[in-house]
Amino acid sequence: MTADVRVGPAAWRAGIDELLDRIAGRFGRVELRGRVRAFLLALLADLPRKNCWTLAEHAGDPTPDGMQHLLTRAVWDTDGVREDLRDYVIAHLADPAAVLVIDETGDLKKGRHTVGVQRQYTGTAGRIENAQVAVYLTYAAAGGHALIDRELYLPQSWTDDPAGVRPPECPRTWGSPPSRRWRPRCSPAPSMAACRRPG
């Protein structure tokens, strides 16, 4: 999402509506589209912490169940949303002098069940730690910047899996991409909750 401090509330809301209209077709159910709207608005809100509980509270939900469902079980076209978001960003920030910024980021983890976690070097800690590593792509121009792509680094330990760490539903191919794109590669149809980080 792009933002500009000179944009008033009405224009800001119109921008959100334009983006949501653009991605609406990637969600098969009307209820899911409403949940995505609430999720996005909560992500953009000035909350001290952002997790499924705080996002749900911001949306007026009594429990985080709906937000967790969106992130772990709901079926929607994540790659299509990424492509729509990229097109939206380029339409609004198009600049011949724009640059793409690649950032490899480590997310420190305590357990070993989050997909891609192993002891590995991460700049986040500046040393070898138990971490998940992802690569993010940002489009940066004079008018603003926005994330437009991501990939999870899946270490070889997750594909060799000698200790049975990887849930059986997760990919078995070195370099497999993250998120719901795993679903067609897994057989039988997996429970994606086993392959994703907790909400």
N, C-alpha and C positions, 0 to 999 in steps of 0.2 A: 504494500500500500504506500502510496506517495502522500506527502503532506507539505503544506506551505503555510507559514505563520500568517500570511496575508489573506488567507482564504477564510471567509466568514462561515458561520454555522450552516447557513442554507446551502452554500456552494459545497461545503464539506459533505453534508448529507446527500446532496445530489451526486457527488462523486462516488460515495459508497453505494447508492442506489444503482448507478451506472455499472459499477463493477459487479454487483450482485445480479443484475439483469444479464450481464454477459456470461456469468458462470451458471446461471439457473438451470440450463439444460443438462448440466453434468450431474444433477441430483434428481433421481427418478421420482421422489415423493415430495409433495408440497410441505409436509411437516419437516422434512429434512432441510428444505430450503430455509424455513423459518429458523431452525436451529443454527444453521450456518450464519444467518444474519446476526442472531444473538451472540454467537461465538465471536464473530469478527468485531462487532461493536464492543464486546467485553475486552478483547485483545487490545483494542485501540484506546480503551479507557485508562485513566490514571489510577491504576490499582497498585497497592504496595507489593503484592505478590500475585502471580498469575498461575493458577492451577485449576483443575476442574471444579473444585469447591468455590473458589472466588469468582470464576467466570460464571458459574451457575447462579451464585448470589446476585451478581450484577444483572443477570438476565431475568431475575425474579423467580428462579426455580428453587423449590425447597430442598432438592438433593442434587448431587453432581451426575446422576444417572444419565440424563440426556446428553450432556457434554461427553461423558465417557463413551456412550453409545456412538456418537458421531465419530470419535477418534479411533474406536476399536472394532466396532461391529457393523456399522452402517456401510452399505455398498454405494460407492460413488466413484466417479472417474477422476482420480487424483492427477493423472498425467494430463487429462483434458483441462482441469482447473489450472494447472501449471502453465499450459500453453495459452489459455485465455488471459491469465495474469500477465504473462510476458507480453502478449499483444497489447494489453491495456497500458502497461508501463511504457512501451515503446510509442504508443499513440500519444501519450501525454508528456513524455520526456524526450521524445526523439531529438537527437542532437548529433551532428556529424563528429563532434569532438568527444562524444561519450566514450567511456572506457568500461571494460568488464573487470570486476575485482573478484579474484578467487581467494577464498579464505578457508583454510582447514582448521576446524575447531574441535577440540576435545571436550567431552562432557564427562566429568568424573562420576564414577558409579561405585556404590558400596557392594552390591551383589554381583552375580555373574549371569543372571538370566536375561538381562536386556540384550536385544539383538546386537551383535558385533562387539560386545564387551570382552576385553582381555587386558592383561597387563601390557601396556605399550606406552611409548613416549608420547606425551602431549604437551604442547606449548602452554596450555592452560595452567598446568602445574609446574612446567619447566623441568620435568623429570618423568621417569617411568612410573605410571600409576594404573590402577584399574580404571579403564575409560572406554568410552564409545567415541569414535572419530567420524565426523561428517565433513563434506566439502560443500561450501555454499558459493553461489555465483550471484553477484550484485551488479546491476546496471547503474552506473553513476554518471550523471550529467550535471550541467550547471543548474538546471531547474530542480534537481533532487536526485534521490537514489532509492532503489528498491531491490529486494531479493527476487530473483527470477528463476532459480533452479537450485537443486540440492541432490546430493547422493550420499548414502551411508557407505562408509568403508567397511567391508565385510572381511575380517582377517581370515587367513588360511586355517587358523585353528577352528573356525566355525564351519568350515567345509570338510576338514578332515575329521573333526569331532571325535577324537579317540576316547574322551572321558564321558561322552554322552551329554555334553553341556547344551548343545543346540536342541531346541524343541523339534520333534520330528516334522512339524509343519513348515519349518523354515527352509530356505533355499539350500540346495546341495551343490551349487555351482560356484566356483571361485569368482569373485567379483559380481555376484548377483546384486541387482539394484534393490533399493528399499521399498517399503510401503506396499500398497495393494497390488502392485505389479507382480508380487510373488504369487498371488492366488492362482493364476493359470498354470504355474509351474509345479504346484504341489498336488499330489494325488494320494489319497482322496481329498475332497474339498476340505481345507483346513479351517480350524478356528483361529482367526487372525489375532484374537486376544493373546494367544500364546506367543505370537511373534512380535508383539509391540510393547513399547515401554508402558508402564502403568500410567493412567491418566492423571 
